Amino acid sequence: MNGLKAGIVGFLSERTLPSVRTLLATRQPLVWLLALIIGGVGAYAILAFRWLIGAVQWLWLGNSSENVLSTVASFREPWLIMLALVGGGLVVGFILRFTTHSFRTHGIADVIEARAIHGSHIPIRRGLMSAVASAISLGAGASAGREGPAVHLGAAIASFLESRFSLPGAARRVLLASGAAAAVSASFNAPIAGVLFAHEVILGHYALTAFVPTVIAAVGATLITRVHLGDFPAFIIPDYHITSYWEFPAFALLGVVCGLVAVGFLLSIMASDWLSRQVDLPIWVRPAIGGVIVGAIAIMVPEVLGVGYEATNQALREKYSLEFLFLLLFAKTAATAITLASRFGGGVFSPSLYLGAMSGGAFGIIAASVFPEFASSYGVYAILGMGAVAGAVLGAPISTTMIVFELTGGYEMTIALLLSVSIASVITQALIGQSFFGWQLSTRGLYLGDGPHRRIMRTWKVADFMTGLSPEDSENPVKLGPDDLRLTPEDTLEVTLRAFDTTGLDRIAVFDPSNMDTQIGWAEYTKALSTFNAALIEANIEEHR
């Protein structure tokens, strides 16, 4: 008996008590409570965001729901479509010109950037103004998705709430991801996908300590939105089934096709953005000009308006012909690329689902004409195409697969969807080398896909580890010639270590960037290495704890 008691006491002292101390030291109970609050506040923020989109849409359409096609079809004056887009573009342009410093709306790439290099800080004003501009854009009919602005808004709320507490860096990053998880869950009624998205796209890892807060935020947000909006999938589809296992080669080929569609979509966005940057126009007029072009497309093909859920649903329910599916595929690609290039607010997830449904549906019709005895209904291929294109564009095959499941309720096509999504993602990576978010970050000089060591090398600065001048150094400052090597506090760790390697010195003088003749400190080789190693260890622990 005494031996058993001693064993229990030994176990508690060796295992349980240290675990409890670590839990309290990292302030996990507070993180869980904040995650719950973030989920609740984020859910109501997303509900308000969706309401604002509907309110703006009601001003010109008389209809605040996402089903706009029947109302637009009854228009006797189709020029109202262009008037709405141009008017909305002018308002968005005014917001960008006079209320933002970056002259653009913000989205998921900005959340990833904040997690990586900005200490998980997103100004709440930036999140709110970006959400307003995006809501006006989408309500006016701009061809984009609502998920990007929603995730940014959720993350900005999380950043605002956690900034009231002195939390460790890892906890701040987890709460930022919790805000993203809450936003995805509230936007799409998809809590599992929200959690996976936060880990796969925002954090880049699946650590258990991060899993609990993201789940709490996602579940809390989902419960609130279901109370107000009900519990039903975004797309109501018939009870589809896969006809034969002989179709799996066709599903693999569909993955190839969807990968090429994703590549075409990404290249269209890149090309449109490049062209828009070559035109010297005031920022306030750019969305209005984009509204003219998108409006001209929408007058002919109104299915490109807004997030496009109604047209996507029609494709899933097999309401379109082969020719019309191809028309929508090209029209939506052009409309979305122009929308984003002209600085309207919005994301790419909903357009990616749209393009996937159209390309998958067209593939299914062709497959049925070639092998009528084996092919399933083209609605099956449309569902698979949704996941394949969206997963490839976002660079998030796992969470996208789950989002499609939760949006459609089509859980019976699990294996086929995983096959198509994985192949499409591989094709896109092989031809483009990065996701939509990766491309956005690369245009800002950020390459976060190379691993934590690269991120640390490029984000830590000399100011983080430099030492000041001693009294003796102040009396006898270093005298350098015009060609001698100098460092400044803003030089990165990568630049510093390369300088040490090139010169072989143990320390290098740091100068005031405003006056390169004034020395303000020293960068020491041992401290630079210690800083790098400590940051690398911290990142490794965070990703695996």
ABEGO torsion letter per residue (X at the ends): XAAAAAAAAAAAAAAAAAAAAAAAAAGAAAAAAAAAAAAAAAAAAAAAAAAAAAAAAAAAAGBABABAAAAAAABABAAAAAAAAAAAAAAAAAAAAAABAAGBBBBAAAAAAAAAAAGGBBBAAAAAAAAAAAAAAAAAGBBBBAAAAAAAAAAAAAAAAAAABBBBAAAAAAAAAAAAAAAAAAAAGBAAAAAAAAAAAAAGBABAAAAAAAAAAAAAAAAAAAAAAEBBBABBBBBBBBABAAAAAAAAAAAAAAAAAAAAAAAAAAAAAAAAAABBBBAAAAAAAAAAAAAAAAAABAAABEAGAAAAAAAAAGABBAAAAAAAAAAAAAAAAAAAAAGBBEBAAAAAAAAAAAAAAAAAAAAAAABAAABBBAAAAAAAAAAAAAAAAAGBAAAAAAAAAAAAGBAAAAAAAAAAAAAAAAAAAAAAGBBAAAAAAAAAGBBAAAEAAAAAAAABBAAAABBBBBAAAAABBBBBBAABBBBBAABBAAAAAAAAAAAGBABBBBBBAABAABBAEBBBAAAAAAAAAAAAAAAAAAAAX
